[in-house]
Amino acid sequence: MPASKVSESDFRLAVTLQSRRRLRDAEVVYLRILDSDRFNVRALEALGRLRLQQKRYSEAVSPLRTLVKRVKGSADAHHLLGFALTGLGNWSGAVRNYQKAISLQADFPDAHNNCCYALHQLGQYEAALAHIDKAIDLLPVFPDAYHNRGSALVALGRRHEALVALQTALVQKPTHVAARSDLAKLLADLRYGDDATLQHLSSALDIDTLNAVGDIYLHREEYELAKPIFLGTRLRDQGSYDALIGLVNAYQNLGDSVAARLLLGEMLRRGMRKAEVLVKIANLTFAEPGTHILHELDQIRVGDLSDDARISVAFARGRLLHLSGKWSQAWTTLTEINRQVWERVREERVEESLHEKRALASLQTHTPQPLLEDKSRPTLLFILGTSRSGKTVVESALSGFGEVHRGMENAFVRNALSFARRNAAMVGSEIASDDSHEVRTLFRQSYFEALDQRVSGHKIFTTTNPGLIRRAAWLADTLPNVRFLFVTRDTQDTALSLMLKQYKKAHYYSYDLEASFEHIEWYHEMISEFAATYPGISRTVSYEDIVTDPEIIYQAVEELCDVSIDTSKAMPILADDRSCAQPYRSLLRDSLAQVDHLNRPGSVGGDLT
């Protein structure tokens, strides 16, 4: 039988196999054809397309290069090679092939669209926009092109035009995930949650996009902006799980645990008994719980959960067992899940510990250079202490005072410092030091811009991010009107509370008792050093004392911030978690039998007896 007939028979077989998604088998047949006829154009093209379909871009290049050489006038061949080079990140090579395809066939919308994408990656945004506009002229219903047009317009700073393009992409293809993600990010960058026309604009956007915007705000820790987004979504769809759980997250991080618990109760009544809901209820329970949530957690098939969800369920169970007084079961559950997480983060703790040691050494040799006060701005009150030390209790007690705006663990410092570093680096050829005049100036500018958007008419703005202890001296020398109220707590109670907590990131020390005691000791040393260096702008209170007498908080803040607090009103009832480690004293002692952290200078709490 002639070779051509064999090739034709094999080619039909390969096409049939490929249509049935037997891609490996089809590839074997295409390769067999090329073994006997290495320039078979149809086999070269089919093999290239098959490998592109599997995103095997490097393997697709060889047959497609051969194809381009064999059929020099083929726009399709150049387009396919350009697509393979795009997959490899060879943007210049991709552009050359797309432009060659367009020169051979001007009315080629896919080539214009993909050329736009490659040009965008090269930073040639105007050229990219010209190609994408041609693609849309040729094919008006083209969601991928509208998505790429939106991306190019964002890069050119024409963000409101980009909104129209990205919304058009979603109108044409509601399931376009990338367009929805980019639209949500753009809306968040435009601070959509602050828009006075939020309610009007919400009616023009689909619920999935609104929820995506809210999720971006949550990820950025901009909870005050996330809240109205999820509220607006919930008004449009009372049963939206994403809106409800997003709103729970916003309330929880804004310190409104009552509202969060009410919403979670509503979700249970609606039958939304997902593991995520049960875990959040467990983490927002502060007294002895009813048995039903613990029972439901026990019924979850953890094998069906992601690894992160399984860990969350284990921490939630440990917390509920602890609150239920089932201390032996709680200890077993908590030590096991903490051990599992510790095995994953042990190396990160080494780096974390080095940062802590460097911060203490730096503070011990630091010479303060604080700024002059600025009476036109609020007092910046940093309430700092180890995680689980009682900072939130202190901030909650102050929130009833009308002059205080509760900032919680806001990201203002982190975001402003990131902005300052990026922009100061542009001033010279080298990255500027954090202590440079440029960084400090840009930091203050960015920090107060963010503050002005959030705080109006308040005399005090609080922040409780515990990690800021490492930058406390830098902040004292960089921002006007800074004050520091440090909160300490019994070491064993703090360590036990850390065992009960799963963190989204960092806090690697919390998953190992020895590392926890080491971190707490370091934190107390940092507090002592800072208080000695900056006695006029710092005070220290203990959790145990303020629970006994909340007025201690007000006295400290009055002294620090030069304000008068009306204490004639009823004192708040503060969350009392003192001596939470008492049932575990012997277990803690046994676990730390080889480590004498508890009697070192600077620790709080004394022996485990």
C-alpha positions in Angstrom: 0.0 0.0 0.0 1.4 3.5 -0.9 2.8 5.6 2.0 0.3 8.4 1.3 -2.6 6.0 1.8 -1.1 4.7 5.0 -0.7 8.3 6.2 -4.3 9.2 5.3 -5.6 6.1 7.2 -3.5 6.9 10.2 -4.5 10.6 10.1 -8.2 9.7 10.3 -7.4 7.3 13.2 -5.5 10.0 15.0 -8.3 12.6 14.5 -10.9 10.0 15.9 -8.7 9.3 18.9 -8.3 13.0 19.6 -12.0 13.7 19.3 -12.5 11.0 22.0 -9.9 12.8 24.1 -7.5 9.9 23.9 -4.7 12.5 23.4 -1.7 10.3 24.1 -2.9 7.7 21.7 -3.5 10.3 19.0 0.0 11.7 19.5 1.6 8.3 19.0 -0.2 8.1 15.6 0.8 11.6 14.6 4.4 10.8 15.4 4.2 7.5 13.4 3.0 9.5 10.4 5.9 12.0 10.8 8.4 9.1 11.1 7.5 8.0 7.6 6.7 11.5 6.2 8.5 14.1 8.4 7.1 17.1 6.4 3.5 15.9 6.5 1.8 19.3 6.9 -1.4 18.1 8.3 0.3 15.9 10.9 2.7 18.8 11.9 -0.2 21.1 12.5 -2.4 18.5 14.3 0.5 17.5 16.6 1.2 21.2 17.4 -2.4 21.9 18.2 -2.6 18.8 20.4 0.4 19.8 22.4 -1.0 23.4 22.7 -4.3 21.9 23.9 -2.3 20.2 26.7 -0.3 23.4 27.4 3.0 21.6 26.4 4.2 24.7 24.8 7.9 23.8 24.6 7.1 20.5 22.8 4.7 22.3 20.5 7.3 24.7 19.2 9.3 22.1 17.1 6.5 20.8 14.9 5.1 24.3 14.5 8.5 25.8 13.5 8.7 23.1 10.8 5.2 23.9 9.7 6.0 27.6 9.3 9.0 26.7 7.1 7.0 24.3 5.0 3.9 26.6 4.4 5.5 30.0 4.3 2.2 31.8 3.4 0.1 30.3 6.2 -1.3 32.9 8.7 -2.6 30.0 10.8 0.8 28.4 11.1 2.4 31.7 12.3 -0.5 32.3 14.7 -0.1 28.8 16.2 3.7 29.3 16.7 3.0 32.7 18.2 0.6 31.0 20.7 3.3 28.4 21.7 5.9 31.2 22.2 3.3 33.1 24.3 3.0 30.1 26.5 6.7 30.0 27.0 6.9 33.7 27.8 8.8 34.5 24.7 6.9 37.7 24.1 9.1 39.2 21.4 9.0 36.0 19.3 5.3 35.7 19.8 4.7 39.3 18.6 6.8 38.7 15.5 4.7 35.6 14.6 1.4 37.3 15.3 2.3 40.3 13.2 3.4 38.0 10.4 0.0 36.2 10.6 -1.7 39.6 10.4 0.4 40.7 7.4 -0.8 37.5 5.7 -4.4 37.8 6.8 -5.5 41.3 8.0 -9.0 40.1 9.1 -7.7 37.7 11.8 -9.3 38.8 15.1 -7.6 36.0 17.2 -4.2 37.1 16.0 -4.9 40.7 16.8 -6.2 39.7 20.3 -3.2 37.5 21.1 -0.8 40.1 19.7 -2.3 42.6 22.1 -1.7 40.2 25.0 2.0 39.7 24.1 2.5 43.5 23.6 1.0 44.1 27.0 3.5 41.8 28.6 6.3 43.8 26.8 4.8 47.1 28.3 3.8 48.4 24.8 0.3 49.3 25.9 -0.6 51.8 23.2 0.3 49.2 20.5 -1.6 46.6 22.4 -4.7 48.7 22.5 -4.5 49.4 18.7 -4.5 45.6 18.0 -7.3 44.9 20.4 -9.5 47.6 18.9 -9.0 46.0 15.5 -9.9 42.6 16.9 -13.2 44.0 18.3 -13.9 45.8 15.0 -13.6 42.5 13.2 -15.5 40.5 15.9 -17.8 42.6 18.1 -18.8 39.7 20.3 -15.4 38.7 21.6 -15.2 38.6 25.5 -11.5 37.7 25.6 -10.7 40.8 23.5 -12.8 43.1 25.8 -10.9 41.6 28.8 -7.5 42.3 27.1 -8.8 45.8 26.2 -9.6 46.4 29.9 -6.1 45.3 30.9 -4.5 47.6 28.4 -6.6 50.5 29.6 -5.8 49.9 33.2 -2.1 49.9 32.4 -2.6 53.2 30.6 -4.3 54.7 33.6 -7.7 55.0 31.8 -9.4 53.0 34.5 -13.0 54.2 34.0 -12.8 53.1 30.3 -11.4 49.8 31.6 -14.5 49.3 33.8 -16.7 49.5 30.7 -14.5 47.0 28.8 -14.3 44.5 31.6 -18.1 44.7 32.3 -18.7 44.2 28.5 -16.6 41.0 28.7 -18.8 39.7 31.5 -22.0 40.7 29.7 -20.8 38.7 26.7 -19.5 35.8 28.8 -20.8 35.8 32.4 -18.4 32.9 33.3 -15.3 34.7 32.2 -13.3 34.2 35.4 -10.3 36.3 34.5 -12.4 39.3 33.5 -14.4 39.1 36.7 -11.2 38.9 38.8 -9.7 41.9 37.0 -13.0 43.9 37.3 -13.2 43.2 41.0 -9.5 44.2 41.5 -10.1 47.4 39.5 -13.2 48.3 41.5 -11.2 47.7 44.7 -8.3 49.9 43.4 -10.9 52.6 42.8 -12.0 52.2 46.4 -15.4 51.1 45.2 -16.5 50.6 48.9 -16.1 54.3 49.5 -18.1 55.4 46.4 -21.0 57.6 47.3 -23.0 55.9 44.4 -22.4 52.4 45.7 -26.0 51.5 45.9 -26.7 52.7 42.3 -23.6 51.0 40.9 -24.3 47.8 42.7 -27.5 47.4 40.7 -25.4 47.5 37.5 -23.0 44.7 38.6 -23.6 41.0 39.1 -23.5 39.5 42.5 -20.4 37.3 41.8 -18.4 40.4 40.9 -19.6 42.3 44.0 -18.6 39.3 46.2 -15.2 39.2 44.5 -14.7 42.9 45.3 -15.5 42.3 48.9 -13.1 39.3 49.0 -10.3 41.6 47.7 -11.0 44.1 50.5 -10.9 41.2 53.0 -7.6 40.0 51.6 -6.2 43.6 51.9 -7.6 43.8 55.5 -9.7 46.8 54.5 -12.7 45.5 56.4 -14.6 48.8 56.6 -14.7 48.8 52.8 -15.6 45.1 52.5 -18.7 45.5 54.8 -20.8 47.8 52.6 -20.0 45.6 49.6 -21.3 42.4 51.2 -24.3 44.3 52.7 -25.2 45.5 49.2 -24.9 42.0 47.8 -27.0 40.5 50.6 -29.8 43.0 49.9 -29.9 41.7 46.3 -29.7 38.0 47.3 -30.6 37.1 50.9 -29.5 33.6 50.4 -26.0 34.3 48.9 -23.6 32.1 50.9 -20.6 34.1 49.7 -22.2 37.4 50.8 -23.1 36.1 54.2 -19.8 34.5 55.0 -18.0 37.6 53.6 -20.1 39.8 55.9 -19.3 37.5 58.9 -15.6 37.9 58.1 -16.0 41.7 57.9 -17.9 41.9 61.2 -15.5 39.6 63.0 -12.5 41.6 61.9 -14.2 44.9 62.8 -14.7 43.6 66.3 -18.4 43.2 66.1 -18.6 39.6 67.2 -22.3 39.9 68.2 -23.3 40.8 64.6 -21.1 38.0 63.3 -22.7 35.4 65.6 -26.2 36.6 64.6 -25.4 36.1 60.9 -23.9 32.7 61.6 -27.1 31.7 63.4 -29.1 32.8 60.4 -26.9 30.7 58.1 -27.5 27.6 60.3 -31.3 28.3 60.1 -31.0 28.4 56.3 -29.3 25.0 56.3 -25.9 26.4 55.5 -24.1 23.9 57.8 -20.8 23.9 56.0 -17.6 23.2 58.0 -16.6 26.8 57.5 -19.7 28.1 59.2 -19.3 25.6 62.1 -15.7 26.6 62.6 -16.5 30.3 62.7 -19.2 29.7 65.3 -16.7 27.7 67.4 -14.1 30.5 67.1 -16.7 33.2 68.1 -17.9 31.2 71.2 -16.5 32.5 74.5 -18.5 30.6 77.1 -19.3 27.0 77.6 -21.0 26.0 74.3 -24.0 23.9 73.7 -23.2 20.4 72.6 -24.7 20.6 69.1 -21.9 22.5 67.3 -19.2 20.1 68.8 -21.4 17.2 67.8 -21.7 18.5 64.2 -18.0 19.1 64.0 -17.5 15.5 65.0 -19.8 14.3 62.2 -17.7 16.0 59.5 -16.0 13.6 57.2 -12.5 15.2 57.3 -11.4 13.1 54.4 -13.6 15.2 52.2 -12.0 18.4 53.3 -9.0 20.3 52.0 -6.0 20.2 54.2 -6.5 23.7 55.4 -10.2 23.0 56.2 -9.2 19.9 58.1 -6.8 21.9 60.3 -9.4 24.5 60.9 -11.9 21.9 62.1 -9.3 20.4 64.5 -8.6 23.8 66.1 -12.3 24.5 66.4 -12.9 21.1 68.1 -10.0 21.8 70.5 -11.4 25.2 71.4 -14.9 23.8 72.1 -13.6 20.9 74.1 -11.6 23.4 76.2 -14.7 25.6 76.7 -16.7 22.5 77.6 -14.2 21.6 80.4 -13.1 18.4 78.6 -9.5 19.4 79.2 -7.9 16.0 78.6 -9.5 15.6 75.2 -8.8 19.3 74.4 -5.1 18.9 75.2 -4.8 15.7 73.1 -6.6 17.4 70.1 -4.7 20.7 70.4 -1.2 19.2 70.9 -1.7 16.9 67.9 -2.9 19.6 65.4 -0.3 22.1 66.6 2.4 19.4 66.1 1.2 18.8 62.6 1.3 22.5 61.7 4.6 23.0 63.5 6.3 20.4 61.2 5.3 22.6 58.3 6.4 25.9 59.7 9.5 25.0 61.7 11.9 26.5 59.2 9.9 29.7 59.0 10.1 30.0 62.8 13.9 30.0 62.5 13.8 33.1 60.2 11.1 34.6 62.4 13.3 34.2 65.5 16.3 35.8 63.7 14.2 38.9 62.9 13.1 39.1 66.6 16.7 38.9 67.8 17.8 41.6 65.4 14.9 43.8 66.4 15.9 43.5 70.1 19.6 44.2 69.5 18.7 47.2 67.4 16.4 48.6 70.1 19.0 48.1 72.8 21.4 50.5 70.9 18.8 52.9 69.6 19.0 56.6 70.2 15.5 58.2 70.0 14.7 61.1 67.7 11.0 61.6 68.0 9.1 64.2 65.9 7.4 67.3 67.2 3.7 66.9 68.0 1.2 67.9 65.3 -2.0 69.2 67.0 -3.9 69.1 63.7 -3.8 65.4 63.7 -5.2 62.7 66.0 -3.1 60.8 68.5 -1.9 57.5 67.1 -2.3 55.0 70.0 -0.6 51.7 69.3 -1.9 49.0 71.7 0.7 46.3 71.6 1.4 43.0 73.2 1.9 39.4 72.2 -1.0 37.8 70.3 -3.7 36.7 72.8 -2.4 39.0 75.5 -5.6 41.1 75.8 -5.1 44.0 73.3 -8.5 43.6 71.8 -10.0 43.7 75.3 -8.3 47.0 76.0 -9.3 48.5 72.6 -12.9 47.3 73.1 -13.0 49.1 76.5 -11.8 52.3 74.8 -14.3 52.0 71.9 -17.1 53.3 74.1 -15.2 56.6 74.4 -16.5 58.8 71.6 -13.1 60.3 70.8 -11.6 57.0 69.9 -11.7 55.4 66.4 -11.0 51.7 66.7 -8.4 50.7 64.0 -7.8 47.1 65.2 -5.0 45.3 63.2 -5.2 47.7 60.3 -2.7 47.5 57.5 -1.9 51.2 57.3 1.8 50.9 58.4 2.5 47.9 56.1 0.9 49.5 53.1 2.4 52.9 53.7 5.9 51.4 54.1 5.5 49.4 51.0 4.5 52.5 49.1 7.4 54.5 50.5 10.0 51.8 49.6 8.7 51.4 46.0 8.7 55.1 45.3 11.8 56.1 47.2 13.7 53.5 45.1 12.8 55.5 42.1 14.7 58.5 43.4 18.2 57.0 42.9 19.8 54.0 41.4 19.8 52.1 44.7 17.0 51.0 47.0 16.6 53.6 49.7 17.1 52.6 53.4 14.0 52.6 55.6 15.8 55.3 57.7 16.3 57.6 54.7 14.6 60.9 54.6 12.8 59.9 51.4 11.3 56.8 52.9 10.2 58.4 56.1 8.6 61.4 54.2 6.7 59.1 51.7 5.7 56.9 54.6 4.1 59.7 56.5 2.4 61.0 53.4 0.9 57.6 52.5 -0.1 56.8 56.1 -1.9 60.0 56.7 -3.7 59.8 53.4 -5.1 56.4 54.4 -5.9 57.8 57.9 -7.8 60.8 56.5 -10.0 58.5 54.5 -11.0 56.5 57.6 -10.9 58.9 60.6 -12.7 62.1 60.9 -13.6 64.0 64.1 -11.8 61.5 66.4 -8.9 62.5 68.7 -7.4 59.0 69.0 -6.8 56.3 66.4 -5.9 52.8 67.8 -3.9 50.0 66.2 -3.4 46.6 67.7 -1.1 44.7 65.2 1.3 42.8 67.6 4.1 42.6 64.9 4.5 46.4 65.0 6.6 46.0 68.2 9.6 45.4 65.9 9.0 48.8 64.3 7.9 50.7 67.4 11.0 52.8 67.7 11.0 53.6 64.0 7.3 54.6 64.2 8.1 56.8 67.3 10.8 58.6 65.3 8.7 58.9 62.1 5.1 59.7 63.0 4.0 62.7 65.1 1.6 62.1 68.0 2.4 58.4 68.5 1.8 56.7 71.9 2.2 53.1 73.0 0.1 51.2 75.5 1.6 47.8 76.1 -0.4 44.9 77.4 1.2 41.9 79.2 -0.5 38.7 80.4 0.4 35.7 82.4 2.8 33.6 80.3 1.1 30.3 80.7 -2.3 31.7 79.9 -0.9 33.4 76.8 0.8 30.2 75.7 -2.4 28.1 76.2 -4.4 30.7 74.3 -1.9 30.5 71.4 -2.4 26.8 71.3 -6.1 27.4 70.8 -5.6 29.7 67.8 -5.1 28.9 64.1 -3.4 31.8 62.2 -3.9 32.7 58.6 -0.2 33.6 58.3 3.0 34.1 60.3 2.9 33.6 64.1 4.9 30.5 63.5 6.0 30.3 67.1 2.4 29.6 68.2 2.5 26.0 67.1 5.2 24.9 69.5 5.3 25.5 73.2 9.0 26.1 73.5 8.9 28.6 70.6 5.9 30.3 72.2 7.6 30.8 75.5 10.7 32.1 73.7 8.6 34.6 71.7 6.7 35.8 74.8 9.9 36.3 76.7 11.4 38.3 73.7 8.2 40.4 73.5 8.4 41.3 77.2 12.1 42.3 76.7 11.1 44.5 73.8 8.4 46.2 75.9 10.9 46.8 78.8 13.5 48.2 76.4 11.1 50.5 74.6 9.5 51.8 77.9 13.0 52.6 79.2 13.9 54.4 75.9 10.6 56.2 75.4 9.2 56.7 78.9 7.1 59.8 78.0 5.1 58.1 75.3 4.6 54.6 76.7 2.7 52.8 79.5 2.3 49.2 80.4 -0.8 47.5 81.8 -1.5 43.9 82.7 -4.5 42.0 81.4 -5.2 40.6 84.9 -5.3 44.1 86.4 -7.6 45.7 83.8 -10.1 42.8 84.0 -10.2 43.5 87.8 -10.4 47.3 87.3 -11.1 48.6 83.8 -10.5 52.1 85.0 -6.7 51.4 84.8 -7.1 51.6 81.0 -8.6 55.0 81.1 -6.0 56.3 83.6 -3.2 55.2 81.3 -4.8 56.6 78.2 -5.6 59.9 79.9 -1.9 60.3 80.9 -0.6 59.2 77.5 -3.0 61.1 75.2 -3.8 64.2 77.2 -7.5 63.6 77.1 -10.2 63.4 79.7 -12.4 60.3 79.8 -15.8 60.4 81.4 -15.7 57.5 83.8 -19.1 58.3 85.4 -20.7 55.9 83.0 -20.9 52.2 83.9 -17.5 50.5 83.4 -17.6 47.8 80.6 -17.6 44.2 81.5 -14.4 42.9 80.0 -13.9 39.3 78.7 -12.4 37.4 81.6 -10.1 34.6 80.5 -7.8 34.7 83.4 -6.2 31.4 84.6 -7.3 29.6 81.4 -4.2 27.5 81.6 -4.9 26.3 85.2 -6.3 22.9 84.1 -3.2 22.2 82.0 -0.5 23.2 84.4 0.9 19.8 84.9 0.6 19.0 81.2 2.5 22.2 80.3 5.1 21.4 82.9 5.6 17.9 81.5 5.8 19.2 77.9 8.5 21.7 78.9 10.4 19.5 81.3 13.6 20.0 79.4 13.1 23.7 78.9 13.4 26.2 81.7 11.7 29.1 80.1 9.4 29.9 82.9 12.1 31.1 85.4 14.1 33.2 83.0 14.3 37.0 83.6 11.5 38.9 81.9 9.0 36.1 81.9 5.6 36.6 83.5 3.7 34.0 85.5 6.2 32.1 87.6 6.4 28.3 88.0 4.0 25.8 86.8 2.7 24.3 89.9 
